[in-house]
Amino acid sequence: MAYQLEDINFRTVSDPKGFVEESDAQYQQKVEKAAALISENCAKSPIVLLSGPSGSGKTTTAMKIAGELNRRGIGTHYVSMDNYFKTIDPATCPRTPEGEIDLESPQCLDMALLNRHFDMLAAGERIFVPKYEFSRKMRIQEPSSSIRLKSDEVVIFEGIHALNDIITEKHPDAFKLYISARSNVEFKGQVVFKGTWFRLVRRTVRDYLFRGSDPAETMAMWANVRRGEKLHISPFKDKADFQFDSSLPYEPAVFNSVATELFSTVPAGIERFEELRSVLPAIQLFGHISEELVAPDSLLREFIGGGIYEY
């Protein structure tokens, strides 16, 4: 379903607070629906697999689902599958067509260990979740956590490759969830802001604020991120038991000023620069909503900060 630019801009001006609250409430309904389905599947498997492309809000969604499951009396553990990256060996690691290390490839994950841990958890055994240090591209000796599930507990494994056949075919009873910002924004029947641009803007702002990456770096990586999505993530989304759209119709109005400033600094010549030239004027079609109106528990706080969740 596409959003309409006229509706967004009308609500932005006439009732920004109500617009933000209504949009967040609709997202929360999807979280509650996912939690209800997971609770129904608990008797089959305690494993929940949550996948989606970069910038979808997977981490916040996992935490929100965990909170909803807890309210239903189901204890929940959360594991980032990033911890299962293998120590990178430059001689054998997967490479992009440009020759860079391809961290988007499922070959970088220790699939054998993941599958073994799923089996152990389902059998009531304790696992020790590994810990990965991205700055050195290596697994370190100290585990990040240990988990042993009780009969009324589940564990959410969140990662871009969670629905890959290498995993799902060996664990068909696990509950599978796919999340992405998917809705376009239209004006008079024409798409003026693509669903993928929601994620690009989110990632650009987040990387700048919290990961020390300037917009040019994010845009330079975006080409490989999108290539990885098409190869390794999107082909498996229909494996999901439940899919939902994480886009929030008010978010371009919150991002408007900061995204305009950040994108304006990107020099010509980088890959996908032409896409950036389309995003920049498109986001300026929206009005402005103060981030002060965004609730501390909103999904959007994953990308702008100031939220109640720790990342």
C-alpha positions as CSV (number, residue, x, y, z in Angstrom):
1,M,0.0,0.0,0.0
2,A,1.4,3.4,-1.0
3,Y,1.2,6.5,1.1
4,Q,-0.1,9.7,-0.4
5,L,2.0,12.8,-0.3
6,E,-1.0,15.1,0.1
7,D,-2.2,13.2,3.2
8,I,1.2,13.1,4.8
9,N,1.8,16.9,4.4
10,F,-1.8,17.7,5.5
11,R,-1.4,15.7,8.7
12,T,2.1,17.1,9.2
13,V,0.7,20.6,9.3
14,S,-2.8,20.0,10.9
15,D,-2.0,17.5,13.6
16,P,1.7,16.4,13.7
17,K,1.4,15.0,17.3
18,G,-1.6,12.9,16.4
19,F,-0.1,11.8,13.1
20,V,3.0,10.5,14.9
21,E,1.1,8.8,17.6
22,E,-1.3,7.2,15.1
23,S,1.5,5.9,12.9
24,D,3.4,4.4,15.8
25,A,0.2,2.8,17.1
26,Q,-0.3,1.1,13.7
27,Y,3.2,-0.2,13.8
28,Q,2.6,-1.5,17.4
29,Q,-0.5,-3.4,16.1
30,K,1.8,-5.3,13.7
31,V,4.2,-6.1,16.6
32,E,1.3,-7.5,18.6
33,K,0.1,-9.6,15.7
34,A,3.6,-11.0,15.3
35,A,3.8,-11.8,19.1
36,A,0.4,-13.5,18.9
37,L,1.5,-15.8,16.0
38,I,4.8,-16.6,17.8
39,S,3.0,-17.6,21.0
40,E,0.8,-19.9,18.9
41,N,4.0,-21.5,17.5
42,C,5.8,-22.0,20.8
43,A,4.6,-25.6,21.1
44,K,6.3,-26.5,17.8
45,S,9.6,-24.6,18.3
46,P,11.2,-22.1,20.7
47,I,13.2,-20.5,17.8
48,V,12.1,-17.2,16.1
49,L,14.0,-16.1,13.0
50,L,13.7,-12.4,12.2
51,S,15.2,-11.2,8.9
52,G,15.1,-8.0,6.8
53,P,17.4,-5.7,4.9
54,S,19.5,-3.0,6.4
55,G,17.6,-0.1,7.9
56,S,14.4,-2.0,8.4
57,G,14.4,-1.6,12.2
58,K,15.0,-5.3,12.9
59,T,16.6,-4.7,16.3
60,T,13.9,-2.5,17.7
61,T,11.2,-4.7,16.3
62,A,12.8,-7.7,18.0
63,M,12.9,-5.9,21.3
64,K,9.3,-4.8,21.0
65,I,8.2,-8.3,20.1
66,A,10.1,-9.5,23.1
67,G,8.3,-7.0,25.3
68,E,4.9,-8.1,24.0
69,L,5.7,-11.8,24.5
70,N,6.8,-11.1,28.0
71,R,3.5,-9.4,28.7
72,R,1.9,-12.7,27.5
73,G,3.9,-14.7,30.0
74,I,6.5,-15.9,27.5
75,G,10.1,-15.3,28.4
76,T,12.2,-14.0,25.6
77,H,15.9,-14.0,24.7
78,Y,17.4,-11.9,21.9
79,V,20.5,-12.8,19.9
80,S,22.0,-10.8,17.1
81,M,23.3,-13.2,14.4
82,D,26.1,-10.7,13.8
83,N,27.8,-12.5,16.7
84,Y,28.1,-15.6,14.5
85,F,30.3,-14.0,11.9
86,K,33.5,-16.0,11.3
87,T,36.9,-14.5,11.7
88,I,37.7,-13.0,8.3
89,D,40.5,-14.7,6.4
90,P,41.4,-12.3,3.6
91,A,42.7,-15.2,1.5
92,T,39.5,-17.1,1.5
93,C,36.6,-14.7,2.4
94,P,33.9,-13.8,-0.2
95,R,34.5,-10.7,-2.2
96,T,32.4,-8.2,-4.0
97,P,32.8,-7.7,-7.8
98,E,35.0,-4.8,-6.9
99,G,37.3,-7.0,-4.8
100,E,36.2,-5.7,-1.4
101,I,35.4,-8.1,1.5
102,D,31.7,-9.0,1.1
103,L,30.2,-8.8,4.6
104,E,26.7,-9.1,3.0
105,S,27.4,-12.7,2.0
106,P,26.0,-15.6,4.1
107,Q,29.4,-17.3,3.7
108,C,30.7,-14.9,6.4
109,L,28.4,-16.5,9.0
110,D,29.2,-19.7,10.9
111,M,26.1,-21.5,9.7
112,A,27.2,-24.8,11.2
113,L,27.5,-23.3,14.6
114,L,24.1,-21.6,14.3
115,N,22.3,-24.8,13.2
116,R,24.0,-26.7,16.1
117,H,22.9,-24.0,18.6
118,F,19.3,-24.1,17.3
119,D,19.2,-27.9,17.8
120,M,20.7,-27.5,21.3
121,L,18.2,-24.9,22.4
122,A,15.3,-26.9,21.1
123,A,16.6,-29.9,23.2
124,G,16.9,-27.7,26.3
125,E,20.6,-27.6,26.3
126,R,22.8,-24.5,27.1
127,I,24.5,-22.6,24.4
128,F,27.3,-20.0,24.6
129,V,26.7,-17.3,22.1
130,P,29.9,-16.2,20.4
131,K,31.1,-12.6,20.4
132,Y,32.4,-10.9,17.2
133,E,34.5,-7.8,17.1
134,F,33.9,-6.0,13.8
135,S,36.7,-3.5,14.2
136,R,39.2,-6.4,14.0
137,K,36.9,-8.6,11.9
138,M,37.4,-11.5,14.2
139,R,35.6,-13.7,16.8
140,I,37.0,-13.2,20.3
141,Q,37.4,-15.9,23.0
142,E,34.9,-14.5,25.5
143,P,31.3,-15.4,24.7
144,S,28.7,-12.6,24.6
145,S,26.1,-14.6,26.6
146,S,24.8,-18.0,27.5
147,I,21.3,-19.2,27.1
148,R,19.3,-22.2,28.2
149,L,15.6,-22.1,27.5
150,K,12.9,-22.9,30.0
151,S,9.7,-24.5,28.7
152,D,7.9,-21.1,28.6
153,E,10.7,-19.2,26.8
154,V,11.7,-18.5,23.2
155,V,14.7,-16.9,21.6
156,I,14.7,-14.4,18.7
157,F,17.6,-14.7,16.3
158,E,17.8,-11.5,14.3
159,G,19.9,-11.1,11.2
160,I,19.8,-10.4,7.5
161,H,20.3,-14.1,6.7
162,A,17.9,-15.5,9.2
163,L,15.5,-16.8,6.5
164,N,18.3,-18.3,4.3
165,D,17.5,-21.9,3.2
166,I,20.7,-23.1,4.9
167,I,18.9,-22.4,8.1
168,T,15.1,-22.7,7.5
169,E,15.3,-26.1,5.7
170,K,16.9,-27.6,8.8
171,H,14.5,-25.9,11.2
172,P,11.1,-25.8,9.4
173,D,9.1,-25.4,12.7
174,A,10.9,-22.2,13.7
175,F,8.7,-19.1,13.4
176,K,9.9,-16.9,10.5
177,L,9.4,-13.2,10.4
178,Y,10.4,-10.7,7.7
179,I,10.4,-6.9,8.1
180,S,11.2,-4.1,5.7
181,A,10.2,-0.5,5.0
182,R,8.3,-1.2,1.8
183,S,5.7,1.4,1.1
184,N,6.3,4.1,-1.6
185,V,5.0,7.6,-1.4
186,E,2.9,8.7,-4.3
187,F,1.6,12.0,-5.7
188,K,-1.1,12.0,-8.4
189,G,-0.4,8.4,-9.1
190,Q,3.4,8.7,-9.5
191,V,6.0,7.4,-7.0
192,V,7.8,10.4,-5.6
193,F,9.6,8.7,-2.7
194,K,10.6,5.0,-2.9
195,G,10.2,2.5,-0.1
196,T,13.9,1.7,-0.3
197,W,14.7,5.4,0.3
198,F,13.1,5.1,3.8
199,R,15.9,2.7,4.6
200,L,18.6,4.7,2.9
201,V,17.7,7.8,4.8
202,R,17.5,5.9,8.1
203,R,20.9,4.3,7.6
204,T,22.6,7.5,6.5
205,V,21.4,9.4,9.6
206,R,22.1,6.5,12.0
207,D,25.6,5.9,10.5
208,Y,26.4,9.6,10.8
209,L,25.1,10.1,14.3
210,F,26.3,6.8,15.9
211,R,28.8,5.0,13.7
212,G,31.1,7.8,12.7
213,S,30.4,7.3,9.0
214,D,29.9,10.3,6.8
215,P,27.1,10.2,4.1
216,A,29.6,9.6,1.3
217,E,30.8,6.4,3.0
218,T,27.2,5.3,3.5
219,M,26.4,5.9,-0.1
220,A,29.5,4.2,-1.2
221,M,28.5,1.1,0.8
222,W,24.8,1.3,-0.3
223,A,25.5,-0.3,-3.7
224,N,26.9,-3.4,-2.2
225,V,24.2,-3.4,0.5
226,R,21.5,-3.4,-2.2
227,R,23.3,-6.0,-4.3
228,G,23.5,-8.2,-1.2
229,E,19.8,-7.7,-0.5
230,K,18.8,-8.8,-4.0
231,L,21.1,-11.9,-3.8
232,H,20.8,-13.0,-0.2
233,I,17.7,-11.5,1.5
234,S,14.8,-10.8,-0.8
235,P,14.7,-14.2,-2.4
236,F,13.9,-15.7,1.0
237,K,11.2,-13.3,2.2
238,D,8.3,-15.5,1.1
239,K,9.6,-18.1,3.5
240,A,8.3,-15.9,6.3
241,D,5.2,-16.9,8.3
242,F,4.5,-13.2,8.8
243,Q,5.7,-10.1,6.9
244,F,5.2,-6.5,7.8
245,D,6.1,-3.1,6.6
246,S,8.2,-1.0,9.1
247,S,7.9,2.3,7.3
248,L,6.3,5.2,9.2
249,P,4.5,7.7,7.0
250,Y,5.7,10.7,9.2
251,E,9.4,9.8,9.2
252,P,10.4,11.8,6.0
253,A,9.1,14.9,7.8
254,V,11.3,14.1,10.8
255,F,14.3,13.4,8.7
256,N,13.8,16.3,6.3
257,S,16.2,18.8,7.6
258,V,19.1,16.5,8.8
259,A,18.9,14.3,5.7
260,T,18.9,17.3,3.3
261,E,22.0,18.7,5.1
262,L,23.8,15.3,5.0
263,F,23.0,14.4,1.5
264,S,24.1,17.8,0.3
265,T,27.7,17.0,1.4
266,V,28.1,14.0,-0.8
267,P,30.5,14.6,-3.7
268,A,29.7,13.6,-7.3
269,G,31.3,10.5,-8.7
270,I,30.5,7.9,-6.1
271,E,28.5,4.8,-7.1
272,R,24.7,5.4,-7.1
273,F,25.2,9.2,-7.0
274,E,22.4,9.5,-9.5
275,E,20.0,7.8,-7.0
276,L,21.1,10.4,-4.4
277,R,20.3,13.2,-6.8
278,S,16.8,11.8,-6.9
279,V,16.5,11.3,-3.1
280,L,17.6,14.8,-2.2
281,P,14.8,16.7,-3.9
282,A,12.3,14.0,-3.1
283,I,12.7,14.4,0.7
284,Q,12.3,18.1,0.3
285,L,8.7,17.5,-0.8
286,F,7.8,16.8,2.8
287,G,7.1,19.2,5.6
288,H,8.8,19.3,9.0
289,I,8.0,17.4,12.2
290,S,10.1,18.0,15.3
291,E,11.8,14.8,16.6
292,E,10.6,15.9,20.1
293,L,7.2,14.5,19.1
294,V,8.7,11.1,18.5
295,A,8.0,8.8,21.5
296,P,11.0,7.3,23.3
297,D,9.9,3.8,22.4
298,S,9.3,4.6,18.7
299,L,11.0,2.5,16.1
300,L,12.4,5.7,14.6
301,R,14.5,6.2,17.8
302,E,16.8,3.4,16.5
303,F,18.0,5.8,13.9
304,I,17.8,9.3,15.6
305,G,18.7,8.3,19.2
306,G,17.0,9.4,22.4
307,G,15.1,6.1,22.8
308,I,14.6,3.7,25.6
309,Y,16.3,0.7,24.0
310,E,20.0,0.0,24.0
311,Y,21.6,-1.0,20.7
